[in-house]
């Protein structure tokens, strides 16, 4: 082994790589992330939702009850704390908000319109659209039954997409009903509850794995004879004939009809009988929103009705409906449709200093300008003025004023637009107004 490599190995320097499946947010990345958060918050609040929050640590039992075995056993970050308690980093927010509502149900004024923007954690294989940590907009209505609440939630999700700059043709809303697919599979193919659940999961993976793998996995459950019937059921285009008489099917179509009457285009909404949400707590209407671009094949986000979630707390049933929108898939969507905003520095002005003798003067001037609402950075080292301006330009700062002996003596300044290179002479009382007007 090369001596230098051996020496480096002995020193054992720490890697600069982040933990697998999470992200570092440098300023340009954080700018986009904050844009996503701002649009999410604005969208929720424009529908009358108010924000809540909670710790990212929860007792593991909260998820064992309702979230689903796959997520608890295979996808959670679960550990035993120093007190011997099993604790989990939340993989999603719905059980938490259900716990909060159950804890104070007698004090709360229903219906509740709540939203949150928590970070959540799942231990799974990182891939496009799915990481081990992400942030998620959660929007929920508690205490409202029936189609109007479901329509309100879907319209909020729809409007959020438009608020990101999407056109109605850029995405599609797919609706179904929890348990409808399982019921048809069980009745049509005469399956046990266990096999029905396994087959439903296989259908959920259509489009994510190869058709050959789908057939192989289905045949292991069904056998060759039932496999033929299964393929006819999902490929023959006659699935609606098996569900058209069911109340769940009629309910979903009534929601679609209502959505159309309030202005959502018919082409933007479809009934999808093979839609499967990954959580076990859904009790009624479910929906997912998909990108119409072939580049993003998985669902962007979704939600539905979950009226029985409070049962695990021995609390009286409170009807609930909501959705969760993750930042990772939304960022993929924005990139695909060229909707990522250009970076803008939050700093309005750099006060460049000729030498160390003018730094304290620049700091005093900066403090007065900050009181007028201007974000000001002051140069603190001995770099040449030209270098200072070059760095400021690279950082996206739009304006700069050089502070030297003349500026200190005359209290007159030359402000430079670092984008256009244009210079303007100003007194101190005109700096803030000049920058504000330049932003218009």
C-alpha positions, 0 to 999 in steps of 0.5 A: 500500500502507498505510504501516504494512503497508509498514513491517511488510513491510520489517522482515520479522518472523519468522512464529510459525507452525510448520513445515507438518505438525508440531506444537507441544505446549503444556502441555495438549497435552503432557499428552495426548501424555504420556498416550499415551506412558504407555499405549503403554509400559505396554501393551508392557511388560505383554507383556514387551517391553523398550525400545530406541532409536536416532538419527533419522539413518540412511544413505539406503541403508537405506531404498532396499533394503527400504522401498519406492520411493514412500517413499524417492523421494517421502516422505523428508527426505533430504540430503547431509551435510558429508562427502558422505554421503546421510542420511535422517531415519527415515520408520519404525523397522523398518529401524533395528531390523533393522540393530541386530539384525543388528549384534549377532545373535551376542550377543543372546538370542533371541527378542527382545521389543523396543519403541520410541517414536521420532519419524519423518518423512515428506514428504507432504501433511498431512491428518487422521491424517497429518502430516510428523512423528509418534511411533510405538510399535513392538513387535517379536518377533525369533526366533519363527516361526509363529502363536503369535508373530503372535497375541501381537503382535496381542493386544498391539495389541488390548490397547493399544487397550483400555488407552486406554479403547476398547471392543471395538466401537470398533475392528476387526482386519482380517487378510490375507497379504502377496502374496495380493492380488497373486497373485490379481490377477496370475493372474486378470487375467494381468498383469505384475509391474509392472502387478500392483503398480500395481493393488494400489496402486490397490486400497489407495486404495479409500475414500481417493479417489472410485470414479470415480478408482479406475475411471479409474486401473484402466482405464489399466492394464487396458484396458476388457475386463480392467477389467470382470473387475477390477470383478467381482472386487472388487465381486462378493463372490466374491473368497474363492472365488479364495483359499480353496484357498491356504495364505496364506488358511488361515494367516490364518484359523488366526490368527483362530481362535486369537485367538477361542479366547483371548477376542477376539470374533469380531465384532472380527476379519475377513479382508480380502483387499484389505488392502495394507500400504505397505511392501515387506518384509512376508513373511507375515501382515499386519493393520490396526486400523480405527476403527468410527466413520465419522469415522475412515476410514483405518487407525489402525495395523498390522503383520505378519511380515517374516522377510527384512528382515535379508537386506540386511545379509547376515545369516542370516534371523531371523523377525520380526513386529511392529506400529507405532502412530502417535500422530496416528491414536490421538489422533484415535481418542481424540478421536472416542470422547471418551477424551482425559483432562482436563488435570491440572497436575503442580504440587501447590502454589503458595506465594503471596508477599505481597511480595518480603521473603517470597520467600526464606522461601517458597523455603526452605519449598518446598525442604523440601516437595519433599523430601517429594514435593510439586511446589511453585511459588513466586511470584517477582514483585510481583503481588497475591495475588488475581492470583497465585491467579487465574493458579494456578487457570487453570494447573490448580494445585489448592492455594495457601498465602499466605506473609506476615509472620504465616506467617513468624512463627508457622510456621502456614499456611492452605492453600486448595483453588483448585477448592472454595475451602475453606481449612484451617489446617496446620502445616508437617509436615501439608502433604504429608500433606494434599495426598497425602490430597486426591489419593485 
